[in-house]
């Protein structure tokens, strides 16, 4: 019985450490940006999906939730903070829909089964099919970030503005590259789950 409690405690400690490191990774990825108006392009979508793929959607949700709470409570973790504000004021600005979309996207990584997407190289037709299925599932997951982001952006700045051109179009090519990179790296990313 004591051994079971010790194993469970070790697992909890590992999850807490991964969650803390994950929020740090999200913060760093938010600061590496290409300036666009009104929403900056960052590596956050890559990190959000990476966390879900590597450690599962539950740890991913915990990490993204903690990251959002850190920002809401005033820590300068978001892309344009502290320059354009901090806390709840910044959170409810133009990027709120995208930030909330992080939670939905990391949740949907649960549908990327480690059993169904398993390859040992890119040599066969089955591998190509697995590659395309994984890419499609990642595309669906990241789409929720953009859908929620565009809905909030339209609500905030008005539907008479070119919402898609401002909040999605400039990022699509870079987003496809990030998804392709995650798909290629997936065989190595999924091995990180062994640390939990």
Biotite code that builds the C-alpha atoms (Angstrom):
import biotite.structure as struc

atoms = struc.array([
    struc.Atom([0.000, 0.000, 0.000], chain_id="A", res_id=1, res_name="UNK", atom_name="CA", element="C"),
    struc.Atom([2.842, 2.361, 0.891], chain_id="A", res_id=2, res_name="UNK", atom_name="CA", element="C"),
    struc.Atom([4.540, 1.675, -2.461], chain_id="A", res_id=3, res_name="UNK", atom_name="CA", element="C"),
    struc.Atom([1.352, 2.583, -4.345], chain_id="A", res_id=4, res_name="UNK", atom_name="CA", element="C"),
    struc.Atom([1.098, 5.902, -2.473], chain_id="A", res_id=5, res_name="UNK", atom_name="CA", element="C"),
    struc.Atom([4.742, 6.666, -3.225], chain_id="A", res_id=6, res_name="UNK", atom_name="CA", element="C"),
    struc.Atom([4.285, 5.915, -6.944], chain_id="A", res_id=7, res_name="UNK", atom_name="CA", element="C"),
    struc.Atom([1.158, 8.110, -7.048], chain_id="A", res_id=8, res_name="UNK", atom_name="CA", element="C"),
    struc.Atom([2.959, 10.938, -5.224], chain_id="A", res_id=9, res_name="UNK", atom_name="CA", element="C"),
    struc.Atom([5.872, 10.713, -7.690], chain_id="A", res_id=10, res_name="UNK", atom_name="CA", element="C"),
    struc.Atom([3.424, 10.906, -10.595], chain_id="A", res_id=11, res_name="UNK", atom_name="CA", element="C"),
    struc.Atom([1.707, 13.966, -9.118], chain_id="A", res_id=12, res_name="UNK", atom_name="CA", element="C"),
    struc.Atom([5.067, 15.676, -8.592], chain_id="A", res_id=13, res_name="UNK", atom_name="CA", element="C"),
    struc.Atom([6.034, 14.954, -12.201], chain_id="A", res_id=14, res_name="UNK", atom_name="CA", element="C"),
    struc.Atom([2.728, 16.371, -13.473], chain_id="A", res_id=15, res_name="UNK", atom_name="CA", element="C"),
    struc.Atom([3.168, 19.540, -11.391], chain_id="A", res_id=16, res_name="UNK", atom_name="CA", element="C"),
    struc.Atom([6.709, 20.006, -12.719], chain_id="A", res_id=17, res_name="UNK", atom_name="CA", element="C"),
    struc.Atom([5.580, 19.407, -16.318], chain_id="A", res_id=18, res_name="UNK", atom_name="CA", element="C"),
    struc.Atom([2.702, 21.854, -15.850], chain_id="A", res_id=19, res_name="UNK", atom_name="CA", element="C"),
    struc.Atom([5.009, 24.554, -14.479], chain_id="A", res_id=20, res_name="UNK", atom_name="CA", element="C"),
    struc.Atom([7.566, 24.001, -17.252], chain_id="A", res_id=21, res_name="UNK", atom_name="CA", element="C"),
    struc.Atom([4.723, 23.984, -19.786], chain_id="A", res_id=22, res_name="UNK", atom_name="CA", element="C"),
    struc.Atom([3.517, 27.408, -18.661], chain_id="A", res_id=23, res_name="UNK", atom_name="CA", element="C"),
    struc.Atom([7.084, 28.662, -18.951], chain_id="A", res_id=24, res_name="UNK", atom_name="CA", element="C"),
    struc.Atom([7.287, 27.230, -22.477], chain_id="A", res_id=25, res_name="UNK", atom_name="CA", element="C"),
    struc.Atom([3.958, 28.880, -23.382], chain_id="A", res_id=26, res_name="UNK", atom_name="CA", element="C"),
    struc.Atom([5.227, 32.203, -22.019], chain_id="A", res_id=27, res_name="UNK", atom_name="CA", element="C"),
    struc.Atom([8.477, 32.012, -23.985], chain_id="A", res_id=28, res_name="UNK", atom_name="CA", element="C"),
    struc.Atom([6.569, 30.989, -27.129], chain_id="A", res_id=29, res_name="UNK", atom_name="CA", element="C"),
    struc.Atom([4.272, 34.000, -26.700], chain_id="A", res_id=30, res_name="UNK", atom_name="CA", element="C"),
    struc.Atom([7.228, 36.369, -26.605], chain_id="A", res_id=31, res_name="UNK", atom_name="CA", element="C"),
    struc.Atom([8.773, 34.979, -29.804], chain_id="A", res_id=32, res_name="UNK", atom_name="CA", element="C"),
    struc.Atom([6.502, 36.753, -32.255], chain_id="A", res_id=33, res_name="UNK", atom_name="CA", element="C"),
    struc.Atom([6.139, 38.314, -35.638], chain_id="A", res_id=34, res_name="UNK", atom_name="CA", element="C"),
    struc.Atom([4.167, 41.547, -35.173], chain_id="A", res_id=35, res_name="UNK", atom_name="CA", element="C"),
    struc.Atom([0.787, 41.691, -36.868], chain_id="A", res_id=36, res_name="UNK", atom_name="CA", element="C"),
    struc.Atom([-2.261, 43.795, -36.133], chain_id="A", res_id=37, res_name="UNK", atom_name="CA", element="C"),
    struc.Atom([-4.485, 43.202, -34.165], chain_id="A", res_id=38, res_name="UNK", atom_name="CA", element="C"),
    struc.Atom([-3.229, 39.710, -33.207], chain_id="A", res_id=39, res_name="UNK", atom_name="CA", element="C"),
    struc.Atom([0.510, 38.886, -33.128], chain_id="A", res_id=40, res_name="UNK", atom_name="CA", element="C"),
    struc.Atom([1.784, 35.614, -34.644], chain_id="A", res_id=41, res_name="UNK", atom_name="CA", element="C"),
    struc.Atom([3.550, 33.444, -32.079], chain_id="A", res_id=42, res_name="UNK", atom_name="CA", element="C"),
    struc.Atom([4.617, 29.822, -31.577], chain_id="A", res_id=43, res_name="UNK", atom_name="CA", element="C"),
    struc.Atom([1.927, 29.294, -28.951], chain_id="A", res_id=44, res_name="UNK", atom_name="CA", element="C"),
    struc.Atom([-0.335, 27.142, -31.125], chain_id="A", res_id=45, res_name="UNK", atom_name="CA", element="C"),
    struc.Atom([2.631, 24.832, -31.717], chain_id="A", res_id=46, res_name="UNK", atom_name="CA", element="C"),
    struc.Atom([3.313, 24.581, -27.973], chain_id="A", res_id=47, res_name="UNK", atom_name="CA", element="C"),
    struc.Atom([-0.368, 24.060, -27.087], chain_id="A", res_id=48, res_name="UNK", atom_name="CA", element="C"),
    struc.Atom([-0.669, 21.115, -29.474], chain_id="A", res_id=49, res_name="UNK", atom_name="CA", element="C"),
    struc.Atom([2.781, 19.845, -28.470], chain_id="A", res_id=50, res_name="UNK", atom_name="CA", element="C"),
    struc.Atom([1.713, 19.708, -24.810], chain_id="A", res_id=51, res_name="UNK", atom_name="CA", element="C"),
    struc.Atom([-1.433, 17.765, -25.674], chain_id="A", res_id=52, res_name="UNK", atom_name="CA", element="C"),
    struc.Atom([0.444, 15.332, -27.903], chain_id="A", res_id=53, res_name="UNK", atom_name="CA", element="C"),
    struc.Atom([3.349, 14.808, -25.522], chain_id="A", res_id=54, res_name="UNK", atom_name="CA", element="C"),
    struc.Atom([1.605, 14.586, -22.163], chain_id="A", res_id=55, res_name="UNK", atom_name="CA", element="C"),
    struc.Atom([-2.062, 13.993, -22.923], chain_id="A", res_id=56, res_name="UNK", atom_name="CA", element="C"),
    struc.Atom([-5.003, 16.317, -22.925], chain_id="A", res_id=57, res_name="UNK", atom_name="CA", element="C"),
    struc.Atom([-5.456, 16.358, -19.131], chain_id="A", res_id=58, res_name="UNK", atom_name="CA", element="C"),
    struc.Atom([-1.940, 17.627, -18.428], chain_id="A", res_id=59, res_name="UNK", atom_name="CA", element="C"),
    struc.Atom([-2.304, 19.917, -21.451], chain_id="A", res_id=60, res_name="UNK", atom_name="CA", element="C"),
    struc.Atom([-5.548, 21.370, -20.076], chain_id="A", res_id=61, res_name="UNK", atom_name="CA", element="C"),
    struc.Atom([-3.970, 21.855, -16.653], chain_id="A", res_id=62, res_name="UNK", atom_name="CA", element="C"),
    struc.Atom([-0.983, 23.610, -18.211], chain_id="A", res_id=63, res_name="UNK", atom_name="CA", element="C"),
    struc.Atom([-2.994, 25.912, -20.475], chain_id="A", res_id=64, res_name="UNK", atom_name="CA", element="C"),
    struc.Atom([-5.449, 26.696, -17.648], chain_id="A", res_id=65, res_name="UNK", atom_name="CA", element="C"),
    struc.Atom([-2.600, 27.616, -15.305], chain_id="A", res_id=66, res_name="UNK", atom_name="CA", element="C"),
    struc.Atom([-1.023, 29.752, -18.046], chain_id="A", res_id=67, res_name="UNK", atom_name="CA", element="C"),
    struc.Atom([-4.303, 31.628, -18.603], chain_id="A", res_id=68, res_name="UNK", atom_name="CA", element="C"),
    struc.Atom([-4.777, 32.130, -14.859], chain_id="A", res_id=69, res_name="UNK", atom_name="CA", element="C"),
    struc.Atom([-1.235, 33.477, -14.559], chain_id="A", res_id=70, res_name="UNK", atom_name="CA", element="C"),
    struc.Atom([-2.054, 36.024, -17.241], chain_id="A", res_id=71, res_name="UNK", atom_name="CA", element="C"),
    struc.Atom([-5.444, 36.929, -15.804], chain_id="A", res_id=72, res_name="UNK", atom_name="CA", element="C"),
    struc.Atom([-3.880, 37.516, -12.385], chain_id="A", res_id=73, res_name="UNK", atom_name="CA", element="C"),
    struc.Atom([-1.377, 39.954, -13.850], chain_id="A", res_id=74, res_name="UNK", atom_name="CA", element="C"),
    struc.Atom([1.775, 38.046, -14.705], chain_id="A", res_id=75, res_name="UNK", atom_name="CA", element="C"),
    struc.Atom([3.154, 39.248, -18.059], chain_id="A", res_id=76, res_name="UNK", atom_name="CA", element="C"),
    struc.Atom([2.841, 35.878, -19.821], chain_id="A", res_id=77, res_name="UNK", atom_name="CA", element="C"),
    struc.Atom([0.758, 36.903, -22.842], chain_id="A", res_id=78, res_name="UNK", atom_name="CA", element="C"),
    struc.Atom([2.174, 37.956, -26.206], chain_id="A", res_id=79, res_name="UNK", atom_name="CA", element="C"),
    struc.Atom([1.882, 41.736, -25.868], chain_id="A", res_id=80, res_name="UNK", atom_name="CA", element="C"),
    struc.Atom([2.049, 42.053, -22.120], chain_id="A", res_id=81, res_name="UNK", atom_name="CA", element="C"),
    struc.Atom([3.095, 44.133, -20.301], chain_id="A", res_id=82, res_name="UNK", atom_name="CA", element="C"),
    struc.Atom([3.424, 46.589, -23.242], chain_id="A", res_id=83, res_name="UNK", atom_name="CA", element="C"),
    struc.Atom([-0.314, 46.562, -24.024], chain_id="A", res_id=84, res_name="UNK", atom_name="CA", element="C"),
    struc.Atom([-1.627, 45.824, -20.559], chain_id="A", res_id=85, res_name="UNK", atom_name="CA", element="C"),
    struc.Atom([-1.781, 42.937, -18.148], chain_id="A", res_id=86, res_name="UNK", atom_name="CA", element="C"),
    struc.Atom([-4.334, 40.923, -16.257], chain_id="A", res_id=87, res_name="UNK", atom_name="CA", element="C"),
    struc.Atom([-8.005, 40.693, -17.032], chain_id="A", res_id=88, res_name="UNK", atom_name="CA", element="C"),
    struc.Atom([-7.917, 43.878, -19.106], chain_id="A", res_id=89, res_name="UNK", atom_name="CA", element="C"),
    struc.Atom([-5.435, 42.346, -21.542], chain_id="A", res_id=90, res_name="UNK", atom_name="CA", element="C"),
    struc.Atom([-7.136, 38.933, -21.441], chain_id="A", res_id=91, res_name="UNK", atom_name="CA", element="C"),
    struc.Atom([-10.466, 40.394, -22.558], chain_id="A", res_id=92, res_name="UNK", atom_name="CA", element="C"),
    struc.Atom([-8.805, 42.233, -25.451], chain_id="A", res_id=93, res_name="UNK", atom_name="CA", element="C"),
    struc.Atom([-8.554, 41.128, -29.110], chain_id="A", res_id=94, res_name="UNK", atom_name="CA", element="C"),
    struc.Atom([-6.738, 37.866, -28.306], chain_id="A", res_id=95, res_name="UNK", atom_name="CA", element="C"),
    struc.Atom([-9.201, 36.430, -25.765], chain_id="A", res_id=96, res_name="UNK", atom_name="CA", element="C"),
    struc.Atom([-10.938, 34.144, -28.249], chain_id="A", res_id=97, res_name="UNK", atom_name="CA", element="C"),
    struc.Atom([-7.621, 32.682, -29.343], chain_id="A", res_id=98, res_name="UNK", atom_name="CA", element="C"),
    struc.Atom([-6.512, 32.181, -25.730], chain_id="A", res_id=99, res_name="UNK", atom_name="CA", element="C"),
    struc.Atom([-9.754, 30.387, -24.834], chain_id="A", res_id=100, res_name="UNK", atom_name="CA", element="C"),
    struc.Atom([-9.337, 28.391, -28.043], chain_id="A", res_id=101, res_name="UNK", atom_name="CA", element="C"),
    struc.Atom([-6.077, 27.010, -26.624], chain_id="A", res_id=102, res_name="UNK", atom_name="CA", element="C"),
    struc.Atom([-8.151, 25.055, -24.094], chain_id="A", res_id=103, res_name="UNK", atom_name="CA", element="C"),
    struc.Atom([-10.402, 23.586, -26.782], chain_id="A", res_id=104, res_name="UNK", atom_name="CA", element="C"),
    struc.Atom([-7.467, 22.728, -29.052], chain_id="A", res_id=105, res_name="UNK", atom_name="CA", element="C"),
    struc.Atom([-5.506, 20.938, -26.333], chain_id="A", res_id=106, res_name="UNK", atom_name="CA", element="C"),
    struc.Atom([-8.664, 19.041, -25.348], chain_id="A", res_id=107, res_name="UNK", atom_name="CA", element="C"),
    struc.Atom([-9.154, 17.821, -28.908], chain_id="A", res_id=108, res_name="UNK", atom_name="CA", element="C"),
    struc.Atom([-5.658, 16.329, -28.964], chain_id="A", res_id=109, res_name="UNK", atom_name="CA", element="C"),
    struc.Atom([-7.235, 13.496, -26.961], chain_id="A", res_id=110, res_name="UNK", atom_name="CA", element="C"),
    struc.Atom([-8.706, 12.232, -30.227], chain_id="A", res_id=111, res_name="UNK", atom_name="CA", element="C"),
    struc.Atom([-5.202, 11.690, -31.562], chain_id="A", res_id=112, res_name="UNK", atom_name="CA", element="C"),
    struc.Atom([-4.739, 8.182, -30.279], chain_id="A", res_id=113, res_name="UNK", atom_name="CA", element="C"),
    struc.Atom([-1.210, 7.000, -29.695], chain_id="A", res_id=114, res_name="UNK", atom_name="CA", element="C"),
    struc.Atom([-2.324, 3.528, -30.774], chain_id="A", res_id=115, res_name="UNK", atom_name="CA", element="C"),
    struc.Atom([-3.853, 4.594, -34.082], chain_id="A", res_id=116, res_name="UNK", atom_name="CA", element="C"),
    struc.Atom([-1.026, 6.903, -35.143], chain_id="A", res_id=117, res_name="UNK", atom_name="CA", element="C"),
    struc.Atom([2.034, 4.741, -34.841], chain_id="A", res_id=118, res_name="UNK", atom_name="CA", element="C"),
    struc.Atom([4.745, 4.548, -37.426], chain_id="A", res_id=119, res_name="UNK", atom_name="CA", element="C"),
    struc.Atom([8.414, 3.801, -37.489], chain_id="A", res_id=120, res_name="UNK", atom_name="CA", element="C"),
    struc.Atom([9.379, 5.789, -40.521], chain_id="A", res_id=121, res_name="UNK", atom_name="CA", element="C"),
    struc.Atom([7.735, 7.194, -43.596], chain_id="A", res_id=122, res_name="UNK", atom_name="CA", element="C"),
    struc.Atom([8.168, 4.267, -45.986], chain_id="A", res_id=123, res_name="UNK", atom_name="CA", element="C"),
    struc.Atom([4.816, 2.618, -46.619], chain_id="A", res_id=124, res_name="UNK", atom_name="CA", element="C"),
    struc.Atom([1.345, 3.600, -47.747], chain_id="A", res_id=125, res_name="UNK", atom_name="CA", element="C"),
    struc.Atom([0.020, 2.888, -44.241], chain_id="A", res_id=126, res_name="UNK", atom_name="CA", element="C"),
    struc.Atom([2.543, 5.356, -42.896], chain_id="A", res_id=127, res_name="UNK", atom_name="CA", element="C"),
    struc.Atom([1.424, 7.999, -45.380], chain_id="A", res_id=128, res_name="UNK", atom_name="CA", element="C"),
    struc.Atom([-2.195, 7.438, -44.378], chain_id="A", res_id=129, res_name="UNK", atom_name="CA", element="C"),
    struc.Atom([-1.258, 7.707, -40.678], chain_id="A", res_id=130, res_name="UNK", atom_name="CA", element="C"),
    struc.Atom([0.678, 10.897, -41.449], chain_id="A", res_id=131, res_name="UNK", atom_name="CA", element="C"),
    struc.Atom([-2.334, 12.430, -43.255], chain_id="A", res_id=132, res_name="UNK", atom_name="CA", element="C"),
    struc.Atom([-4.753, 11.379, -40.517], chain_id="A", res_id=133, res_name="UNK", atom_name="CA", element="C"),
    struc.Atom([-2.549, 12.928, -37.825], chain_id="A", res_id=134, res_name="UNK", atom_name="CA", element="C"),
    struc.Atom([-2.120, 16.129, -39.831], chain_id="A", res_id=135, res_name="UNK", atom_name="CA", element="C"),
    struc.Atom([-5.896, 16.361, -40.352], chain_id="A", res_id=136, res_name="UNK", atom_name="CA", element="C"),
    struc.Atom([-6.620, 15.828, -36.647], chain_id="A", res_id=137, res_name="UNK", atom_name="CA", element="C"),
    struc.Atom([-4.099, 18.534, -35.731], chain_id="A", res_id=138, res_name="UNK", atom_name="CA", element="C"),
    struc.Atom([-5.668, 20.840, -38.314], chain_id="A", res_id=139, res_name="UNK", atom_name="CA", element="C"),
    struc.Atom([-9.097, 20.288, -36.760], chain_id="A", res_id=140, res_name="UNK", atom_name="CA", element="C"),
    struc.Atom([-7.695, 20.920, -33.263], chain_id="A", res_id=141, res_name="UNK", atom_name="CA", element="C"),
    struc.Atom([-5.999, 24.182, -34.232], chain_id="A", res_id=142, res_name="UNK", atom_name="CA", element="C"),
    struc.Atom([-9.098, 25.301, -36.151], chain_id="A", res_id=143, res_name="UNK", atom_name="CA", element="C"),
    struc.Atom([-10.906, 25.782, -32.849], chain_id="A", res_id=144, res_name="UNK", atom_name="CA", element="C"),
    struc.Atom([-8.327, 28.389, -31.842], chain_id="A", res_id=145, res_name="UNK", atom_name="CA", element="C"),
    struc.Atom([-9.031, 30.369, -35.001], chain_id="A", res_id=146, res_name="UNK", atom_name="CA", element="C"),
    struc.Atom([-12.811, 29.910, -34.914], chain_id="A", res_id=147, res_name="UNK", atom_name="CA", element="C"),
    struc.Atom([-13.094, 31.159, -31.334], chain_id="A", res_id=148, res_name="UNK", atom_name="CA", element="C"),
    struc.Atom([-10.508, 33.867, -31.997], chain_id="A", res_id=149, res_name="UNK", atom_name="CA", element="C"),
    struc.Atom([-12.361, 35.186, -35.033], chain_id="A", res_id=150, res_name="UNK", atom_name="CA", element="C"),
    struc.Atom([-15.729, 35.085, -33.253], chain_id="A", res_id=151, res_name="UNK", atom_name="CA", element="C"),
    struc.Atom([-14.367, 37.136, -30.346], chain_id="A", res_id=152, res_name="UNK", atom_name="CA", element="C"),
    struc.Atom([-12.439, 39.489, -32.613], chain_id="A", res_id=153, res_name="UNK", atom_name="CA", element="C"),
    struc.Atom([-15.569, 40.149, -34.686], chain_id="A", res_id=154, res_name="UNK", atom_name="CA", element="C"),
    struc.Atom([-17.612, 40.775, -31.571], chain_id="A", res_id=155, res_name="UNK", atom_name="CA", element="C"),
    struc.Atom([-14.964, 43.118, -30.176], chain_id="A", res_id=156, res_name="UNK", atom_name="CA", element="C"),
    struc.Atom([-13.994, 45.241, -33.175], chain_id="A", res_id=157, res_name="UNK", atom_name="CA", element="C"),
    struc.Atom([-17.152, 44.857, -35.237], chain_id="A", res_id=158, res_name="UNK", atom_name="CA", element="C"),
    struc.Atom([-18.291, 42.544, -37.997], chain_id="A", res_id=159, res_name="UNK", atom_name="CA", element="C"),
    struc.Atom([-18.003, 45.321, -40.562], chain_id="A", res_id=160, res_name="UNK", atom_name="CA", element="C"),
    struc.Atom([-14.195, 44.965, -40.398], chain_id="A", res_id=161, res_name="UNK", atom_name="CA", element="C"),
    struc.Atom([-12.339, 42.336, -42.454], chain_id="A", res_id=162, res_name="UNK", atom_name="CA", element="C"),
    struc.Atom([-12.161, 39.883, -39.548], chain_id="A", res_id=163, res_name="UNK", atom_name="CA", element="C"),
    struc.Atom([-10.733, 36.907, -41.467], chain_id="A", res_id=164, res_name="UNK", atom_name="CA", element="C"),
    struc.Atom([-8.080, 39.065, -43.124], chain_id="A", res_id=165, res_name="UNK", atom_name="CA", element="C"),
    struc.Atom([-7.023, 40.521, -39.757], chain_id="A", res_id=166, res_name="UNK", atom_name="CA", element="C"),
    struc.Atom([-7.303, 37.491, -37.489], chain_id="A", res_id=167, res_name="UNK", atom_name="CA", element="C"),
    struc.Atom([-6.524, 34.405, -39.562], chain_id="A", res_id=168, res_name="UNK", atom_name="CA", element="C"),
    struc.Atom([-5.312, 34.902, -43.114], chain_id="A", res_id=169, res_name="UNK", atom_name="CA", element="C"),
    struc.Atom([-1.820, 36.254, -42.264], chain_id="A", res_id=170, res_name="UNK", atom_name="CA", element="C"),
    struc.Atom([-1.152, 33.210, -40.056], chain_id="A", res_id=171, res_name="UNK", atom_name="CA", element="C"),
    struc.Atom([-2.421, 30.324, -42.175], chain_id="A", res_id=172, res_name="UNK", atom_name="CA", element="C"),
    struc.Atom([0.786, 29.484, -44.030], chain_id="A", res_id=173, res_name="UNK", atom_name="CA", element="C"),
    struc.Atom([2.853, 29.597, -40.829], chain_id="A", res_id=174, res_name="UNK", atom_name="CA", element="C"),
    struc.Atom([0.197, 27.505, -39.082], chain_id="A", res_id=175, res_name="UNK", atom_name="CA", element="C"),
    struc.Atom([0.373, 24.827, -41.765], chain_id="A", res_id=176, res_name="UNK", atom_name="CA", element="C"),
    struc.Atom([4.145, 24.731, -41.322], chain_id="A", res_id=177, res_name="UNK", atom_name="CA", element="C"),
    struc.Atom([3.763, 24.303, -37.535], chain_id="A", res_id=178, res_name="UNK", atom_name="CA", element="C"),
    struc.Atom([1.266, 21.474, -38.041], chain_id="A", res_id=179, res_name="UNK", atom_name="CA", element="C"),
    struc.Atom([3.555, 19.788, -40.553], chain_id="A", res_id=180, res_name="UNK", atom_name="CA", element="C"),
    struc.Atom([6.437, 20.062, -38.084], chain_id="A", res_id=181, res_name="UNK", atom_name="CA", element="C"),
    struc.Atom([4.342, 18.532, -35.286], chain_id="A", res_id=182, res_name="UNK", atom_name="CA", element="C"),
    struc.Atom([3.261, 15.715, -37.595], chain_id="A", res_id=183, res_name="UNK", atom_name="CA", element="C"),
    struc.Atom([6.830, 14.897, -38.601], chain_id="A", res_id=184, res_name="UNK", atom_name="CA", element="C"),
    struc.Atom([8.065, 15.076, -35.001], chain_id="A", res_id=185, res_name="UNK", atom_name="CA", element="C"),
    struc.Atom([5.159, 13.078, -33.553], chain_id="A", res_id=186, res_name="UNK", atom_name="CA", element="C"),
    struc.Atom([7.036, 9.743, -33.271], chain_id="A", res_id=187, res_name="UNK", atom_name="CA", element="C"),
    struc.Atom([9.490, 11.455, -30.909], chain_id="A", res_id=188, res_name="UNK", atom_name="CA", element="C"),
    struc.Atom([6.957, 13.732, -29.195], chain_id="A", res_id=189, res_name="UNK", atom_name="CA", element="C"),
    struc.Atom([4.794, 10.807, -28.051], chain_id="A", res_id=190, res_name="UNK", atom_name="CA", element="C"),
    struc.Atom([7.792, 9.266, -26.261], chain_id="A", res_id=191, res_name="UNK", atom_name="CA", element="C"),
    struc.Atom([7.756, 12.174, -23.798], chain_id="A", res_id=192, res_name="UNK", atom_name="CA", element="C"),
    struc.Atom([4.586, 10.709, -22.262], chain_id="A", res_id=193, res_name="UNK", atom_name="CA", element="C"),
    struc.Atom([6.747, 8.051, -20.595], chain_id="A", res_id=194, res_name="UNK", atom_name="CA", element="C"),
    struc.Atom([7.976, 10.685, -18.133], chain_id="A", res_id=195, res_name="UNK", atom_name="CA", element="C"),
    struc.Atom([4.595, 10.824, -16.438], chain_id="A", res_id=196, res_name="UNK", atom_name="CA", element="C"),
])
